[in-house]
Amino acid sequence: MLGNTSHYILIIAAALGSVIGNSLFRLGLAKTGIESLSLGYLVKNLFSIIFQPIVFVGFIVFAISTVIWMRVLSLEPLNKSYPILMGFVILFLVVSSIIFLNEPLSWVKISGMVIIVLGTFLAFM
């Protein structure tokens, strides 16, 4: 277990920020996408993609969550905090993708989430 309840709150905040940032990336890129990873394409188009308002806000949210995560890493061992972060990220990501991105929910996804959350809990009892 982690040393302090506030550390769990920081992990949850970092997970939420990561999921919100990535969801905003997905929403913004649904309109334009990145057609190629070639240097010529990126030089020509990356600026306009990054500065789409929804993608830009995603970067800001993701950057804030990264700073929060760095604070967690300064307080707790990586081998304890990272699995907890990933458990919350997966849980929040599935919920976000259903609510905001209209992605389907299946029993397989629900089962996978339950297994991940239980596995994370059992690993740190």
C-alpha positions as CSV (number, residue, x, y, z in Angstrom):
1,M,0.0,0.0,0.0
2,L,1.0,3.6,-0.5
3,G,2.2,5.7,2.4
4,N,-0.6,8.3,2.4
5,T,-4.2,8.8,1.3
6,S,-3.2,12.0,-0.4
7,H,-0.8,10.0,-2.6
8,Y,-3.8,8.0,-3.9
9,I,-5.6,11.3,-4.7
10,L,-2.6,12.5,-6.7
11,I,-2.5,9.2,-8.6
12,I,-6.2,9.5,-9.4
13,A,-5.7,13.1,-10.5
14,A,-2.8,12.1,-12.8
15,A,-4.9,9.2,-14.2
16,L,-7.8,11.5,-14.9
17,G,-5.6,14.1,-16.5
18,S,-4.0,11.5,-18.7
19,V,-7.4,10.1,-19.8
20,I,-8.9,13.6,-20.4
21,G,-5.9,14.7,-22.4
22,N,-5.9,11.6,-24.6
23,S,-9.7,11.8,-25.1
24,L,-9.3,15.4,-26.2
25,F,-6.5,14.4,-28.6
26,R,-8.8,11.7,-30.0
27,L,-11.7,14.2,-30.4
28,G,-9.5,16.8,-32.1
29,L,-7.7,14.3,-34.3
30,A,-11.0,12.7,-35.4
31,K,-11.5,15.8,-37.7
32,T,-8.0,16.0,-39.2
33,G,-5.9,13.0,-38.2
34,I,-2.2,12.6,-38.8
35,E,-1.9,11.0,-42.2
36,S,1.8,10.3,-42.1
37,L,4.8,10.3,-39.7
38,S,7.1,11.4,-42.5
39,L,9.3,14.3,-41.7
40,G,7.9,16.4,-44.6
41,Y,4.3,15.9,-43.6
42,L,5.0,16.6,-39.9
43,V,6.9,19.8,-40.7
44,K,4.1,21.0,-43.0
45,N,1.1,20.0,-40.7
46,L,2.1,19.5,-37.1
47,F,1.7,23.1,-36.1
48,S,-1.8,23.3,-37.4
49,I,-2.7,20.0,-35.7
50,I,-1.2,20.9,-32.3
51,F,-2.9,24.3,-32.2
52,Q,-6.4,23.0,-32.9
53,P,-8.1,24.3,-29.8
54,I,-9.3,20.9,-28.6
55,V,-5.9,19.2,-29.2
56,F,-4.1,22.2,-27.5
57,V,-6.3,21.9,-24.4
58,G,-5.5,18.2,-24.4
59,F,-1.8,19.0,-24.3
60,I,-2.3,21.4,-21.4
61,V,-4.3,18.8,-19.4
62,F,-1.8,16.1,-20.2
63,A,1.1,18.3,-19.1
64,I,-0.6,19.1,-15.8
65,S,-1.2,15.4,-15.2
66,T,2.5,14.7,-16.0
67,V,3.6,17.2,-13.3
68,I,1.2,15.6,-10.8
69,W,2.6,12.2,-11.8
70,M,6.1,13.5,-11.2
71,R,5.1,14.5,-7.7
72,V,3.8,11.0,-7.1
73,L,7.1,9.6,-8.2
74,S,9.0,11.9,-5.8
75,L,6.9,10.4,-3.0
76,E,6.3,6.7,-3.8
77,P,8.2,3.8,-5.4
78,L,7.5,3.3,-9.1
79,N,6.7,-0.4,-8.6
80,K,3.9,0.5,-6.2
81,S,2.5,3.6,-7.8
82,Y,2.6,2.8,-11.5
83,P,0.3,-0.3,-11.4
84,I,-2.2,1.7,-9.4
85,L,-2.0,4.5,-12.0
86,M,-2.5,2.1,-14.9
87,G,-5.5,0.5,-13.2
88,F,-7.2,3.9,-12.8
89,V,-6.2,4.9,-16.4
90,I,-7.8,1.8,-17.9
91,L,-10.9,2.2,-15.8
92,F,-11.3,5.9,-16.6
93,L,-10.4,5.4,-20.2
94,V,-13.1,2.9,-20.8
95,V,-15.7,5.1,-19.1
96,S,-14.5,8.2,-21.1
97,S,-14.5,6.3,-24.4
98,I,-18.1,5.2,-23.9
99,I,-19.4,8.6,-22.7
100,F,-17.4,11.1,-24.8
101,L,-16.3,9.1,-27.8
102,N,-19.4,6.9,-28.2
103,E,-17.3,3.7,-28.3
104,P,-19.0,0.4,-27.6
105,L,-18.9,-1.4,-24.3
106,S,-18.8,-5.2,-24.2
107,W,-18.7,-7.8,-21.6
108,V,-15.1,-8.5,-22.5
109,K,-14.1,-4.9,-21.7
110,I,-16.1,-5.1,-18.4
111,S,-14.4,-8.4,-17.5
112,G,-11.0,-7.0,-18.4
113,M,-11.6,-3.9,-16.2
114,V,-12.7,-6.1,-13.3
115,I,-9.6,-8.3,-13.6
116,I,-7.2,-5.4,-13.8
117,V,-8.7,-3.6,-10.8
118,L,-8.8,-6.8,-8.7
119,G,-5.3,-7.7,-9.8
120,T,-4.0,-4.3,-8.9
121,F,-5.7,-4.5,-5.5
122,L,-4.4,-8.1,-4.8
123,A,-0.8,-7.2,-5.9
124,F,-0.6,-4.5,-3.2
125,M,-2.4,-6.1,-0.2
